[in-house]
Amino acid sequence: MPEKIRRVIRVAVPFAVMPAAVIAGGLFSGERLYAWMILLMVILTQLLFMAGFERRTVGTRRLVIAAVMTALSVLGRFVFAPLPGFKPITAIVVITAVWIGGETGFLVGALSALISNFFSGQGPWTPFQMFAWGMIGLIAGYLASPLRRSRVLLALYGILAGIAYSFFMDIWTVLWYNGGINWALYSAALATAVPYTVSYAVSNVVFLLLLGKPFGEKLQRVKIKYGV
């Protein structure tokens, strides 16, 4: 894939095409067509992932790592299912992105939402979750250097990621309830979700501080050994 096309994809897909598709899906697709929106998100996620590497061998190795991290993320969601809002998904997505790359982090975030929802329930909310966790990973990849060096910044990013995830998912809540954006309803949804938002943020910090160093060291060794 030519470098210019890769650069266009890496900007246009996550910052223009995906958000437009997700919002349009929330407005127009309804209950019956959400599967097509999920399929579109999967295709766009794969396209973004492929645009993140130059050589096929590198992409294959990253895909293996992404598969392992996604499996751990999905497993973690099930293990902590009795604790609403307390899940390791965001932490695993961020760790993947920081040490392997933002596009890989996006892939892990999107697939974690998709695969775990086959058990916890698919629906029109799935594309929103795929995009939200994917973007948390992608942006973490952009901030990889400072996040690797500072546990404080890593924890702070976990807090902001928890807040951002809640804020974005409440857009889906308003679209589903109202059929369009209503700022009064959105403000009410944000206020109602405060306990869950706090739980998201706290769990992100806990899991990032617990998993960041051991997982990061292992991923760094794999990255050096296999030239990922």
Residue pairs with C-beta under 8 A, 6 or more apart in sequence:
1 50
1 51
3 54
5 51
6 51
6 52
6 54
9 47
9 48
9 51
10 48
10 51
10 52
10 103
13 44
13 47
13 48
13 51
14 48
14 106
14 134
14 135
14 138
17 44
18 41
18 44
18 131
18 134
19 131
21 37
21 40
21 41
21 44
21 127
22 37
22 41
22 127
22 128
22 131
23 171
23 175
25 33
25 34
25 37
25 40
25 124
25 127
26 124
26 127
26 128
26 171
26 172
26 175
26 176
27 175
27 179
27 180
29 36
29 37
29 124
30 124
31 123
31 124
34 122
34 123
34 124
34 126
34 127
35 122
37 124
37 127
38 114
38 122
38 126
38 127
38 130
40 127
41 110
41 114
41 127
41 130
41 131
42 110
42 114
45 106
45 107
45 110
45 111
45 130
45 134
46 107
48 103
48 106
48 107
48 138
49 59
49 62
49 63
49 66
49 103
49 104
49 106
49 107
50 59
51 103
52 59
52 62
52 101
52 102
52 103
52 104
53 59
53 62
53 101
53 103
58 227
58 228
61 226
61 227
61 228
62 100
62 101
62 104
62 228
65 96
65 100
65 104
65 219
65 222
65 228
66 96
66 100
66 104
66 107
66 108
66 111
69 92
69 93
69 95
69 96
69 108
70 107
70 108
70 111
70 112
70 115
72 88
72 92
73 88
73 89
73 92
73 93
73 108
73 112
73 116
74 112
74 115
74 116
76 87
76 88
76 89
76 92
77 87
77 88
77 89
77 112
77 116
77 120
78 116
78 119
80 86
80 87
80 88
80 203
81 120
83 199
83 203
84 196
84 199
85 195
85 196
85 199
85 200
85 203
86 199
86 202
86 203
87 203
88 203
88 207
88 211
89 109
89 112
89 113
89 116
89 133
90 109
90 133
90 136
90 158
90 161
90 162
90 165
90 200
90 203
90 204
90 207
91 158
91 203
91 204
91 207
91 208
91 211
91 212
92 108
92 112
92 207
92 211
92 215
93 105
93 108
93 109
93 112
93 133
93 134
93 136
93 137
93 140
94 105
94 136
94 137
94 140
94 147
94 154
94 157
94 158
94 161
94 204
94 208
95 208
95 211
95 212
95 215
95 216
95 219
96 104
96 105
96 108
96 137
96 219
97 104
97 105
97 106
97 108
97 137
97 138
97 140
97 141
97 144
98 105
98 140
98 141
98 143
98 144
98 147
98 148
98 154
98 216
99 144
99 148
99 215
99 216
99 219
99 220
99 223
100 219
100 223
100 228
101 141
101 144
102 137
102 138
102 139
102 140
102 141
102 142
102 144
103 138
103 141
104 137
104 141
105 134
105 136
105 137
105 138
105 140
105 141
106 134
106 135
106 137
106 138
106 141
107 134
107 137
108 137
109 130
109 132
109 133
109 134
109 135
109 136
109 137
110 130
110 131
110 133
110 134
111 130
112 133
113 126
113 129
113 130
113 132
113 133
114 126
114 130
117 123
117 126
117 129
124 172
124 176
125 169
125 172
125 176
128 168
128 169
128 171
128 172
129 169
131 168
132 164
132 165
132 168
132 169
133 165
136 161
136 164
136 165
140 147
140 157
140 161
143 153
143 157
146 153
147 153
147 154
147 157
148 216
151 209
151 212
151 213
154 208
154 209
154 212
155 205
155 208
155 209
157 208
158 201
158 204
158 205
158 207
158 208
159 201
159 204
159 205
161 200
161 201
161 204
162 197
162 198
162 199
162 200
162 201
162 202
162 203
162 204
163 197
163 200
163 201
165 200
166 190
166 193
166 196
166 197
166 200
167 190
167 197
170 186
170 189
170 190
170 193
171 181
171 186
173 189
174 180
174 181
174 182
174 185
174 186
174 189
175 181
177 185
178 185
190 197
222 228
